[in-house]
Amino acid sequence: MRAFCDEADAGVEELRWLWLAGTTAPDLWDYRSWERLATHHVEQARAAGALTTLPLAVTSRVAVHVVLGELAEAAALVGEIDVLAEAIGVGLAPYGAVMLAAWQGREEETSAMVAATRAEVLARGEGAGAQIYAWAEALLGNSLGRYADAVAATDLVEQEQLLVGAGLWMMAERVEATARNGQPDEAAQAFRRLSAHTRVSGTEWALGIEARCRALVTEGSVAEDNYVESVERLGRSRVRGELARAHLLYGEWLRRNRRRQAAREQLRTAHDLFTEMGMDAFARRAQRELLPGGELPRRHAAEGGAELTAQEVQIAWLVREGLSNAEIGTRLFLSPRTVEWHLGKMFGKLGITSRKQLRTLPRPACPGPVRGPTGVTPGSEDGSPGSR
């Protein structure tokens, strides 16, 4: 990891090794190196015109965005992967899309993608891919409060297999699921396996997750101390989705211990964070906890981009990156004229008149990934001019 990060600025041309280095970073709970290497991988693949490598590189970047709670950015890149896969005729397992849909709480979409591709992934021997799917199903189950389903999704972690990346995250999901499903022995066992990795890593991300999971398998003041530690550690990181979950679990614990005012503060914070990031199922879970106390979550003013289509969100993010219409068209396989047409629609929806104003607006809401090629033809559903 150190070698590749040191070489990143010098220009590493061996794209196959960049993928391996990048996927090693989440095993070490090191989101900074992961983000740096994934970004560099995408840049190098684009610069080299390596179209068969680019979808894999972009998938890694999607995973980074998802873990950091940047779901709008992740959705835009998932759309790009679909366009690339269609253009080069290469089918890829939708790992990035599954991760995104699970965090968004999109139950039907997550289940459909997993069901459609799990057998193929297993047939190819992609063990890490199987762990991604299991983690996504477990996370979704926990977000929906279906803890038995989350336990079932993580049963494979009981096998003595190598845990990497999403397998480690899956272990954290198992701790929460088994603790909430009335299986304390299984929760303690899962915590022991998880903490063997998090202690070695020592990052704020790792130790924040460890503290949150330890709180679930302890009681009284020990549990509270660990919830507080988890909030503090994750608050010093950029892993905002996991921070919101720490606030949620702490709030739920406080409410069950009849400390309603303190619980409301934690639950409001969690709800606000989940809503801002587009993690709808977790937001509803926080809302359910607030309702028994007689409090409705505060309504959020509509943010810029709330009415944008998935394709318009993609274009908005590329504009914010400083790309021209021609560059955006190349990236999304659209004509510059079609990009201009979409921008005109977006300006009307947002009440603005220039690209400069678009760059200053709050980040667009995340409507979900685009499926299939983004090009449309005259008379298509959205009515845009031909883009092929």
Salt bridges, closest charged atoms under 4 A:
ASP9 OD2 - ARG36 NH2 2.94
GLU35 OE2 - ARG61 NH2 3.76
GLU35 OE1 - ARG238 NH1 2.66
GLU43 OE1 - HIS40 ND1 4.00
GLU70 OE1 - HIS65 ND1 2.62
GLU70 OE2 - ARG238 NH2 3.54
GLU73 OE2 - ARG363 NH1 3.76
GLU80 OE2 - ARG46 NH2 2.54
GLU80 OE1 - ARG331 NH1 3.78
ASP82 OD2 - ARG371 NH1 2.86
GLU107 OE2 - ARG146 NH1 2.32
GLU109 OE2 - ARG371 NH2 3.74
GLU120 OE2 - ARG124 NH1 2.50
GLU126 OE2 - ARG124 NE 2.53
GLU137 OE2 - ARG118 NH2 2.75
ASP155 OD1 - ARG174 NH1 3.26
GLU158 OE2 - ARG174 NE 3.05
GLU173 OE2 - ARG245 NH1 2.58
GLU176 OE1 - ARG245 NH2 2.89
GLU176 OE2 - ARG285 NH1 2.92
GLU204 OE1 - ARG233 NH1 2.87
GLU204 OE2 - ARG236 NE 2.89
GLU210 OE2 - ARG214 NH2 2.43
GLU224 OE1 - ARG259 NH1 2.83
GLU229 OE2 - ARG233 NE 2.83
GLU242 OE1 - ARG212 NH1 2.79
GLU242 OE1 - ARG245 NH1 3.75
GLU252 OE1 - ARG180 NH2 2.61
GLU252 OE2 - ARG285 NE 2.89
ASP272 OD1 - HIS271 ND1 3.92
ASP272 OD2 - ARG298 NH2 2.48
ASP272 OD1 - HIS300 NE2 3.33
GLU276 OE1 - ARG240 NH2 3.20
GLU289 OE1 - ARG255 NE 2.78
GLU289 OE1 - ARG256 NH1 3.15
GLU295 OE1 - ARG264 NE 3.45
GLU295 OE2 - ARG268 NH1 3.03
GLU312 OE1 - LYS349 NZ 2.86
